[in-house]
């Protein structure tokens, strides 16, 4: 017998296909994020024997100070000026860890200080090395100040030769470690290399325990900050940098505020995300700056069956007044979004040099519904890939190919809709300005589950190429101004349904306005076209019908 939840999913999916989804643009009420409150008592780590000389290992002293502060009812644990070497720190409820302006909290590169613990990696339960900073089932916690928290990530991370200069690569090899068979990737140890050859190493399966993964322990890199099932959290003011993997990972948390953070990782840092908000609710991220090695600000909710079984969407999120420099994406949803994501506002943000600006990615097998996303007032400059991207054929590779690499062509086949079918719908994007991108807008859905109900309004884009709309329905583009190097065609639509384009203009002459592809393309309307220098208006390929397009 088919499970009740699968029947429910199929019913919802059918309604989406028929276009009976929630009215586009109908915003829910914005969330109120509960804030922390701490007693004024201050606990000094020096009172517990801590020494800020960069040599003494302060793990026991700092953890003792936190435990004592918690025992007394809470307050502030102060990290004063100095270089404080430490192993993993475990937070406690009602404690604010305050890192002073001239303080550096440096985590040791001795892997023996990090035990294997039950954790989560890319949306699935996994054994990982203990995070440098962690907390579980806590309430009312904070990390504040103007100091630096450094995860010593270079000791953990593998590095691709293609991402370093010749002298940097030589210096890295001389530091120790091992190379893969092709001499193209450096690993810090043999154990790390062995782990790279396994499929999902560390994945928690019935009957496995920590001792089963000792041989590949070095490969199981921790996230710098891991908070699990915590409530009322404040991260404010500090610099968080050089993580072994993701910098910040709140998981199943509630009432989370990130404010005025500087989050850094080297641009070549594999899995070096800025913040990954996973299965959380009531979140505020404001006035932060990210410059990292993977996605900048990312929304997740679990991977495949594990995420669907958890069933906790990331919801009620406000993201405003942030800057993202290098990253694979400025604002990102996915690809591990199997629990869904909804009711998210992104506004007044700038993306400078991110591989992609707005990046929404998933793939078959994930399942999950991403809906009610409201984005406005976004600036982008020097974007190597797409400015706005929706892609339901995500491949786990860098979004911009390196020298000698090329993107694989996806194999298009229509499959049945199941609980494993992901969905993107009900996005409103407005007031976006882009100076420099490879492509302006790219939407690519699945034949069995189109990208649905996307409204993009008042957009100015300077890019090499224009707009692609593939396997998408209910797409509205209003007041789109393009300046492109290539325009053959300016617009490409493949199996698009109910595509309405109003007020399109181009700074440069256009060779071909639109190319319509696919026999399923229908009800494509272009009106208010302000393009004057136009060589060819339309072209139909791959069995597309001329009746599918109306130009007024």
VOGU-3710 file (C-alpha; in Angstrom, 3 decimals, decimal comma):
1> xxxxxxxxxx> 0,000/0,000/0,000  1,248/3,505/-0,834  2,043/5,492/2,260  -0,309/8,315/3,196  2,461/10,915/3,081  3,431/9,862/-0,444  -0,188/10,188/-1,574  -0,287/13,630/-0,003  2,908/14,636/-1,787  1,633/13,391/-5,122
11> xxxxxxxxxx> -1,556/15,343/-4,620  0,341/18,519/-3,879  2,610/17,956/-6,884  -0,389/17,455/-9,172  -1,927/20,696/-7,977  1,361/22,469/-8,713  1,488/21,068/-12,222  -2,096/22,216/-12,804  -1,188/25,702/-11,618  -3,269/25,776/-8,450
21> xxxxxxxxxx> -0,350/26,833/-6,240  -0,431/29,743/-3,831  -0,933/33,131/-5,447  2,415/34,595/-6,454  3,469/37,625/-4,443  1,206/36,995/-1,459  3,674/37,515/1,365  3,221/35,853/4,743  3,833/37,850/7,901  7,481/38,430/8,669
31> xxxxxxxxxx> 8,829/36,565/11,694  9,771/38,023/15,046  13,134/36,652/16,157  13,471/36,273/19,923  16,680/37,781/21,313  19,137/36,618/23,972  19,579/38,106/27,448  22,518/37,421/29,768  23,340/38,265/33,389  26,064/40,899/33,687
41> xxxxxxxxxx> 28,437/38,651/35,642  31,759/38,158/33,854  33,979/35,101/34,155  37,651/35,538/33,194  39,381/32,552/31,607  42,698/33,540/33,223  41,124/32,656/36,577  41,034/29,059/35,363  44,681/28,985/34,305  44,373/30,130/30,672
51> xxxxxxxxxx> 47,488/31,599/29,067  47,382/33,735/25,929  50,896/33,042/24,632  50,004/30,954/21,570  51,754/27,893/23,036  49,767/26,797/26,063  46,740/24,614/25,245  43,739/26,274/26,877  41,022/23,687/26,170  40,411/22,702/29,781
61> xxxxxxxxxx> 40,635/26,260/31,116  38,136/27,745/28,633  35,659/24,886/28,968  35,904/25,064/32,757  35,159/28,793/32,653  32,106/28,195/30,456  30,851/25,383/32,693  31,296/27,483/35,839  29,506/30,462/34,277  26,609/28,205/33,314
71> xxxxxxxxxx> 26,511/26,696/36,797  26,183/30,157/38,362  23,179/30,952/36,186  24,930/32,412/33,157  26,764/35,541/32,126  29,810/36,464/30,047  32,966/34,400/29,602  35,617/36,873/28,514  38,488/36,066/26,132  40,871/39,028/26,614
81> xxxxxxxxxx> 43,750/40,245/24,452  46,181/37,465/23,561  46,718/34,464/21,325  44,702/31,655/22,877  45,526/28,197/21,541  42,803/25,672/22,276  41,102/22,426/21,376  37,320/22,018/20,967  35,103/24,334/23,000  31,630/23,274/24,127
91> xxxxxxxxxx> 29,112/26,053/24,721  26,555/26,030/27,553  23,143/27,635/27,997  22,932/31,247/29,210  26,611/31,883/28,384  27,936/34,624/26,128  31,477/33,855/24,930  32,926/37,325/24,385  36,107/37,563/22,294  37,874/40,868/22,893
101> xxxxxxxxxx> 39,100/43,133/20,103  42,751/42,134/20,494  42,056/38,459/21,100  42,690/35,577/18,707  41,083/32,255/19,570  43,183/29,766/17,587  42,221/26,100/17,345  44,980/23,536/17,435  46,116/21,604/14,362  46,621/18,491/16,488
111> xxxxxxxxxx> 43,897/16,179/15,165  44,195/14,019/18,289  42,422/16,758/20,231  39,287/16,235/18,120  37,336/13,055/18,813  34,899/11,493/16,350  31,334/12,399/17,341  27,827/11,864/16,020  27,254/14,816/13,742  25,823/15,758/10,358
121> xxxxxxxxxx> 27,497/16,265/6,997  25,799/17,739/3,937  22,374/16,905/5,259  22,933/13,340/6,493  23,858/11,901/9,924  27,602/11,249/9,915  30,588/10,651/12,138  32,794/13,748/12,022  35,631/15,196/14,014  34,299/17,318/16,834
131> xxxxxxxxxx> 33,746/20,911/15,767  36,097/23,536/17,224  33,005/25,213/18,715  29,819/23,249/19,317  26,607/23,204/21,301  23,628/20,871/21,446  20,186/21,317/23,011  21,114/24,720/24,437  19,138/27,907/24,989  20,172/31,548/25,232
141> xxxxxxxxxx> 23,767/31,428/23,958  26,040/33,972/22,351  29,405/34,566/20,748  30,165/38,283/20,615  33,026/40,770/20,536  35,410/42,090/17,906  38,095/39,419/18,126  39,099/36,613/15,777  38,117/32,954/15,874  40,419/30,898/13,636
151> xxxxxxxxxx> 39,720/27,234/12,869  43,235/26,445/11,572  41,565/24,946/8,508  44,710/24,702/6,395  45,763/21,723/8,511  42,623/19,844/7,445  41,725/20,823/3,905  42,702/19,126/0,668  43,835/21,565/-2,056  43,643/21,345/-5,863
161> xxxxxxxxxx> 46,798/22,207/-7,776  44,730/24,122/-10,326  43,731/26,637/-7,647  47,257/27,652/-6,617  50,161/29,376/-8,306  53,248/27,303/-9,055  55,146/28,718/-6,079  52,178/28,194/-3,738  51,854/24,581/-4,868  55,566/23,954/-4,343
171> xxxxxxxxxx> 55,454/25,433/-0,858  52,416/23,311/0,019  54,096/20,074/-1,057  57,220/20,948/0,935  55,079/21,325/4,068  54,324/17,579/4,090  51,184/15,652/3,252  50,570/13,393/0,236  49,383/13,742/-3,368  46,744/11,747/-5,209
181> xxxxxxxxxx> 47,661/9,424/-8,095  47,376/12,174/-10,688  49,516/14,519/-8,582  46,743/17,101/-8,816  45,283/17,186/-5,275  47,213/17,604/-2,026  45,996/15,892/1,154  47,314/16,592/4,669  47,759/12,863/5,447  47,397/9,347/4,091
191> xxxxxxxxxx> 44,213/8,953/6,137  42,747/12,001/4,452  43,620/10,593/1,020  42,046/7,219/1,882  38,864/8,927/2,970  38,599/10,736/-0,368  38,406/7,391/-2,175  35,379/6,220/-0,186  31,761/6,999/-1,039  30,235/9,066/1,760
201> xxxxxxxxxx> 32,877/8,209/4,375  31,612/8,651/7,920  27,971/8,117/6,966  26,124/6,728/9,968  24,584/3,365/9,147  23,060/0,777/11,494  25,808/-1,079/13,301  28,601/1,435/12,656  30,497/3,190/15,413  33,273/5,763/15,680
211> xxxxxxxxxx> 36,044/3,149/15,765  35,033/1,975/12,276  36,262/5,261/10,813  39,576/5,777/12,572  41,540/4,961/9,424  39,929/7,879/7,553  39,437/10,171/10,556  41,616/12,911/9,084  39,255/13,196/6,102  36,179/13,831/8,247
221> xxxxxxxxxx> 36,688/17,563/8,540  34,539/19,428/11,063  32,581/22,626/10,558  34,083/25,412/12,651  30,866/26,226/14,540  28,174/23,550/14,880  25,019/24,362/16,843  22,356/21,640/16,965  18,803/22,005/18,241  19,498/25,258/20,083
231> xxxxxxxxxx> 17,179/28,203/20,805  17,864/31,925/21,090  21,337/32,397/19,633  23,343/35,558/18,995  26,533/35,628/16,904  27,705/39,221/16,670  30,782/41,255/15,802  33,477/38,588/15,653  35,623/37,478/12,736  35,153/33,768/12,056
241> xxxxxxxxxx> 37,704/32,376/9,648  39,785/29,544/8,262  37,406/26,692/8,888  38,248/23,043/8,095  34,877/22,875/6,251  31,796/25,114/6,599  32,355/28,117/8,852  28,921/28,351/10,486  26,374/25,531/10,669  23,238/26,072/12,737
251> xxxxxxxxxx> 21,174/22,861/12,501  17,552/22,577/13,669  17,874/25,831/15,616  15,287/28,489/16,423  15,508/32,261/16,954  18,972/32,743/15,490  20,578/36,159/14,933  23,812/36,707/12,985  24,862/40,348/13,044  27,944/42,270/11,945
261> xxxxxxxxxx> 30,077/39,152/11,370  33,138/38,923/9,148  33,328/35,371/7,790  36,445/34,364/5,850  37,896/31,332/4,111  40,494/31,096/1,317  38,811/31,175/-2,091  40,184/27,701/-2,860  38,828/26,177/0,377  36,822/23,112/-0,641
271> xxxxxxxxxx> 33,445/23,054/1,161  34,482/26,372/2,686  30,948/27,819/2,952  30,213/30,966/4,922  26,986/30,053/6,711  24,672/27,087/6,081  21,337/27,539/7,831  19,837/24,044/7,936  16,307/23,167/9,092  16,116/26,326/11,223
281> xxxxxxxxxx> 13,240/28,705/11,837  13,074/32,391/12,796  16,458/33,582/11,552  17,968/37,042/11,046  21,242/37,580/9,161  22,157/41,243/8,866  25,133/43,552/8,316  27,528/40,626/7,745  30,413/40,274/5,289  31,429/36,976/3,682
291> xxxxxxxxxx> 34,512/36,132/1,609  34,764/32,357/1,384  35,620/29,263/-0,677  32,148/27,905/-1,413  28,599/29,238/-1,030  28,287/32,471/0,945  24,838/32,566/2,586  23,166/29,204/2,083  19,805/27,696/3,032  19,569/23,906/3,503
301> xxxxxxxxxx> 17,210/21,356/5,081  18,743/17,899/4,772  19,691/15,564/1,969  17,448/13,079/0,157  15,627/10,566/2,385  17,351/11,778/5,572  16,082/15,301/4,949  12,597/14,175/4,017  12,368/11,951/7,096  13,504/14,849/9,303
311> xxxxxxxxxx> 10,783/16,947/7,717  12,033/20,288/9,026  12,068/23,096/6,449  14,174/26,180/6,918  11,554/28,880/7,303  10,922/32,445/8,430  14,311/33,902/7,513  15,279/37,557/6,999  18,590/38,274/5,260  19,458/41,957/4,817
321> xxxxxxxxxx> 22,307/44,437/4,383  25,001/41,831/3,734  28,016/41,779/1,408  29,408/38,629/-0,181  32,741/38,792/-1,966  34,219/35,578/-3,323  31,863/32,606/-3,027  30,299/30,014/-5,309  27,009/31,821/-4,746  25,995/35,020/-2,994
331> xxxxxxxxxx> 22,615/33,856/-1,724  21,967/30,154/-2,218  19,238/27,606/-1,593  20,256/23,928/-1,906  21,269/21,611/-3,058  20,442/19,714/0,171  16,920/21,102/0,570  14,941/17,863/0,948  13,023/19,136/3,981  11,967/22,238/2,055
341> xxxxxxxxxx> 12,447/25,982/2,518  9,817/28,709/2,721  9,085/32,260/3,780  12,506/33,796/3,174  13,263/37,481/2,572  16,566/38,658/1,051  17,071/42,380/0,591  19,655/45,149/0,261  22,614/42,825/-0,365  25,657/43,129/-2,641
351> xxxxxxxxxx> 27,567/40,293/-4,300  31,051/41,226/-5,502  32,871/38,564/-7,533  30,721/35,612/-6,472  30,721/32,825/-9,086  26,927/33,090/-9,241  24,761/35,787/-7,692  21,386/34,296/-6,738  21,808/30,506/-6,880  18,981/27,998/-6,454
361> xxxxxxxxxx> 20,057/24,399/-7,012  18,635/20,927/-6,589  18,516/17,574/-8,354  16,346/14,510/-8,694  16,337/12,413/-5,541  16,187/15,378/-3,192  12,457/15,958/-3,003  11,431/18,980/-0,949  9,510/22,134/-1,841  11,147/25,582/-1,916
371> xxxxxxxxxx> 8,508/28,320/-1,997  7,628/31,863/-0,990  11,024/33,483/-1,515  11,074/37,301/-1,695  14,207/39,054/-2,972  14,755/42,750/-3,678  17,426/45,428/-3,964  20,410/43,292/-4,973  23,640/44,624/-6,500  26,124/42,399/-8,343
381> xxxxxxxxxx> 29,515/43,105/-9,868  32,009/40,876/-11,672  30,001/37,625/-11,655  31,883/34,896/-13,621  28,754/32,731/-14,055  25,022/33,452/-14,012  23,596/36,459/-12,195  20,316/34,636/-11,413  20,257/30,839/-11,636  17,622/28,187/-11,014
391> xxxxxxxxxx> 18,945/24,712/-11,823  17,301/21,376/-11,074  20,187/19,419/-12,604  22,782/20,295/-9,973  26,139/18,540/-10,276  28,534/18,639/-7,348  31,231/20,612/-9,159  32,424/24,195/-9,074  29,846/26,378/-10,849  32,486/28,040/-13,027
401> xxxxxxxxxx> 34,748/25,534/-14,827  38,479/25,905/-14,305  40,941/25,841/-17,196  40,574/22,583/-19,108  37,195/21,756/-17,548  33,798/21,930/-19,216  30,223/21,608/-18,081  28,581/18,280/-18,849  25,453/18,277/-20,993  22,499/17,042/-18,989
411> xxxxxxxxxx> 20,555/14,006/-20,142  16,919/15,040/-20,479  14,318/12,377/-19,761  10,879/12,696/-18,218  10,409/10,633/-15,055  7,371/9,999/-12,833  6,715/12,485/-10,031  7,465/10,932/-6,631  8,461/12,087/-3,160  12,005/12,346/-4,583
421> xxxxxxxxxx> 10,968/15,055/-7,058  12,090/18,530/-5,908  10,088/21,717/-6,498  10,940/25,428/-6,831  7,948/27,769/-6,925  6,653/31,204/-5,928  9,738/33,431/-6,108  9,520/37,223/-6,365  12,722/39,000/-7,404  12,860/42,751/-7,949
431> xxxxxxxxxx> 15,300/45,633/-8,258  18,459/43,758/-9,277  21,432/45,512/-10,871  24,247/43,514/-12,457  27,458/44,895/-13,929  29,305/41,968/-15,472  28,166/38,338/-15,677  28,487/35,460/-18,099  24,704/35,095/-18,367  21,903/37,246/-17,050
441> xxxxxxxxxx> 19,145/34,803/-16,114  19,095/30,981/-16,343  16,095/28,839/-15,380  16,226/25,081/-15,932  13,514/22,854/-14,496  12,657/19,197/-14,925  10,242/17,925/-17,587  8,121/16,314/-14,870  8,398/19,272/-12,461  8,866/22,690/-13,993
451> xxxxxxxxxx> 10,233/25,663/-12,122  6,967/27,497/-11,398  5,629/30,969/-10,714  8,737/33,131/-10,842  8,355/36,916/-11,081  11,428/39,023/-11,919  10,902/42,794/-12,088  13,033/45,876/-12,703  16,334/44,241/-13,546  19,353/45,855/-15,227
461> xxxxxxxxxx> 21,950/43,370/-16,456  25,236/43,809/-18,273  26,390/40,309/-19,271  27,910/38,280/-22,062  24,637/36,450/-22,763  20,977/37,122/-22,054  18,212/34,853/-20,758  17,494/31,094/-20,911  14,143/29,663/-19,757  13,985/25,854/-19,878
471> xxxxxxxxxx> 11,200/23,549/-18,634  9,606/26,396/-16,680  6,041/27,643/-16,312  4,339/30,757/-15,009  7,394/32,973/-15,548  6,886/36,753/-15,594  9,679/39,154/-16,528  8,876/42,859/-16,128  11,079/45,818/-17,044  14,198/43,880/-18,016
481> xxxxxxxxxx> 17,039/45,982/-19,444  19,923/44,061/-20,989  23,340/44,945/-22,309  24,857/41,796/-23,818  27,826/40,912/-25,992  25,927/38,042/-27,632  22,300/38,103/-28,779  21,749/35,143/-31,075  19,271/34,778/-29,447  18,785/37,303/-26,670
491> xxxxxxxxxx> 16,035/35,062/-25,217  15,945/31,272/-25,421  12,839/29,355/-24,319  12,643/25,550/-24,338  9,375/23,861/-23,356  8,276/27,027/-21,610  4,644/27,491/-20,610  2,897/30,749/-19,737  5,961/32,938/-20,179  5,089/36,636/-20,061
501> xxxxxxxxxx> 7,731/39,263/-20,822  6,781/42,914/-20,410  8,954/45,925/-21,125  12,109/44,285/-22,467  14,861/46,616/-23,657  18,433/46,246/-24,892  21,269/48,758/-24,869  23,017/47,035/-27,779  21,638/45,999/-31,195  20,033/42,546/-31,087
511> xxxxxxxxxx> 20,734/39,876/-33,690  17,766/37,679/-32,749  15,130/38,508/-30,162  13,877/35,023/-29,235  14,397/31,388/-30,109  11,557/29,070/-29,112  12,350/25,363/-28,779  10,335/22,240/-27,978  6,838/21,071/-28,840  5,627/21,739/-25,287
521> xxxxxxxxxx> 6,289/25,470/-25,482  2,989/27,344/-25,245  1,570/30,772/-24,398  4,745/32,829/-24,639  3,953/36,547/-24,799  6,280/39,493/-25,345  4,845/42,988/-25,084  6,179/46,463/-24,544  9,331/45,515/-26,437  11,612/48,566/-26,593
531> xxxxxxxxxx> 14,338/47,027/-28,756  14,778/49,186/-31,864  17,871/47,764/-33,593  16,747/44,205/-34,300  17,897/41,966/-37,157  15,549/39,026/-36,541  12,583/38,797/-34,266  11,916/35,078/-33,759  12,965/31,539/-34,602  11,360/28,147/-33,903
541> xxxxxxxxxx> 13,321/24,915/-33,492  12,869/21,359/-32,180  9,197/21,106/-33,209  8,165/24,342/-31,538  4,922/25,760/-32,893  4,770/29,330/-34,164  1,424/29,635/-32,385  3,254/29,309/-29,069  4,571/32,883/-29,360  2,784/36,222/-29,438
551> xx> 4,752/39,462/-29,854  2,848/42,714/-29,404
//
